């Protein structure tokens, strides 16, 4: 199966999702504006920077087109963004190098509007390094981090447990782990026997957050959970509104 995250349509969609101005994404008064800027809020609402060391080192695993990485760079001395999509990584690298990237927003059918994604004010691109890689096979050479962000990643992995098993080695003692996910388990991404939740075992419903806590418990403590609404625009009148759950974990 081809990777949908390599297609021009998804690249444009995610550039708009990460960098689009509110009126470029959602020009309707009746719409859920609280769901905008998800890639920023996944950092600003979830990471507890006050308890991190000065100039912390951050990992954005599943960084997509990079907005969360750039948000982390405002307070972190070094950020490593990793994504499996070559196209997403190339877009992120272009944003870091050039400060902007042109793309076409789909409006209706074949009608589009040319837009430009721009590096957010306050970002420190010189602190960010984007790499193409597999979240289930992160090389040890990347080192350890004070904070790791996994935004809407785990339910898109063929073997999410493999990713979870890497986290104790990636996050330093007293470090933070942030996981966000809508827990959208789909056979097209994850074989059903590898889902972390979303099924019934006998008469017992298996819920993803419970499995995450059991899996991470030997090394991480669940600090808090919160709802994180998000909105992806597909066309002028078709949107994906999603309620992801954010969870913050502290490494023992």
N, C-alpha and C positions, 0 to 999 in steps of 0.2 A: 504494500500500500504506500502510495506517495505521501510525503509529509505536507499537510496543508499549510504548515507554518513557513514553507519556502515560497509560497505563491505571492505574486504582486498584490492580489486582492487583500490577503491577510497582512502583508507588510503595511499597505496604506491604512488598513483598518486599525492596526496597532499603533501606527504613528499618530493617528488622530486620537485614539484612546489615551495614549501617554502624553502627548504634547498639545493637543487641540485646545483652543480657547473655548470657554463655555458656549459662546454664541456660534462657534463653528460646529460644535457637537449637538447642542440642544437649545434651539431658539424658541422653545415653547414655554410659556408661563406655567402651563398645567403639568409640566414634566417633573420628574424626580431629580432635582438639581443636587440633592445631597449625595447622589451616587457618582458625581464627577470627581476627577482627580484621584482615582483609586490608587494609582501607582505612587503618588505622593503620600497619601494617607496611610498606606500600608507601612510606611516608614515613620511618619511623624506621629501617628496615633498608637503605634505598637512598640517601637523601640524606646527603651528607657535610657536615654543618653546620660542622665544624671548619675547613674550607677556604673557607667562604663569608664574605663581609664581614659586619660587624655590622649587625643589623636588615635582612636581605636582603629583596628583593622576589620574590614567588613567584607562579607561574601554575599553576593546576590545570585543565588542559584536558580536558574530559569529566568534570566534577566529580561527576556524578550527584547524590546528595542531601547531599553536602557534608562528610562526615566527614574526608576527607583534607585538605580546605581548612582545617578547624578545627584539625587536628593541625599543619599548617604554621604556623598563626597563633600557636602557642605560642612559636616561635622566629623568626618572620618579622615584619617591621614592617608589611608590606602583603601581602595575598593577593587575587588575582583568580581566582574560580572561574567557569568558563564551561561550559555544557552546552546541547545542542541541544533537549533536552526542556523545554518550558515548565513541565510539572508538577514535574520534578525541581528546577528553579531556584526555583519557588514554595515547594517544601518546604524547600529550603536557606535561603531568605530568612526563612521562618517560624521555623526553628530559630534563626537569628541574632537575630531580633527578640524572640522569646518565650522562647527557651531550652528549649522542648519542643514536641512535636507528637504528638497522639494518632493511632493507627492500629489496624487489626485484623489480627492474624496468622491466616492460614489454617491450620487444624489438620487437618481431615478433611472432605472434601466441602464442605458448606455451613456447617460448624461453625467458628467463629472465637473468638479470645481478644483482648479489648481490651488494648492495650499503649500505652506512652508512650515515645517516643524523647526522650532528654534530652541537652542539650549536654554534652560531656565536660568533666570537671574540667581546668582549665588552659587551655581554649580562650579566645581573645580575639576574640569576634565583631565587635567594633568595628574590627578590622583587616581584615575580610574583606568583599569586595564580590562578589556573585553576579550574573552576567549571562547572559541567553539569547543564544546565538550559535552559529555554525557553525565547527567546528574546521578546516574547509578554507578558511575565508574570515575569519580573525581580523583585525579592523581595526587599522591601524597606530596608531590613537589609544590603544590599551591600553599602548603603550610596550614597554620591554624589561625582562627579568627576570633575576635571579641564579640562579633555579632554576625549571625547568618540569617538571611531572609530567603524563604521559599514561598513565593507568591503564586498561588494557583498552579502549583506544580504537581503535587503528589497524585492527583487523580488523572494525570495525563501520562503517567509513567507505566511502561509494561510490567515492571517489577518494583513497586514502591518500597517494599521492604528492603531491597538492596540499598536504596537511597537512605532510608532511616538508619541502617546499620553503619553508614559512613559518618553520621553526624557527630557522635562522640569524639571521633578523631579530628573533626574539622573545627569544633568549637572549644575554645580554651576553658579551663576551670573558671567559674564565676562569669562566664560569657553568657550571651543571650541567643536564643533561637526564636525566630518568628515564623510561624506557618500560617498562611491564609489559604482557604480552599472553600469552594461551594460543595465539595464532596460529590461531584457529578461523575459517578462511576459509569463508564461506557465500555462495552466490549471492544469497540473499535480502537481504543487506546490501551486498555488493561484487560487481559483475560479474566473472566469472572472468578476463577479460583484464586486470583491474586488481589482481588479487591480488599481494601482494609475495612470496609463497612458497606452498608446499603443492602443487606440481605438478612434473611432469617435462618438461624441455625436451630433446627428443631422447632421449638416455640419461642426461641430467644432472639429478639432483634439485635443485630450487630451494628453498632453505631460507630462511625469513624473516629470521633474524638475519644471514645473509650479505648479503642484499639491503639490510637496514637499514645495515649497516656500509659497504657500497659507496655507498649513497645519502647517508649523513651524513658520510663520510670527508673530503670537502673542508673541512668546518667543525668536525667533532667527532671526538674520539678515544674509542674504547670503553675504559672503565676497568675494568669488571668485570661479570660476569653471575652471577645466582643464581636458584635456584628459589624461588617464592613460592606455596605452596599456598593455596587459597581455598575457601570453602564458602558456598553460598547455599541457604537452606532454602526449599523450595516448600510442603511440608506436614510434618506431624509425622514422617512416615516416608519422605519423598522429598526428596533433597538433590542439588544440583549440586556435586560435588567436582571441582576443577580445579587443574591445576598450571601456573600462569602462569610465564613467565620474566621476571625483572627485569633490566634492563640500565642501567648508569650511564655517561653520556657527558660528557666535558668539552669545552667550547667553546674553540676556539683563539683 
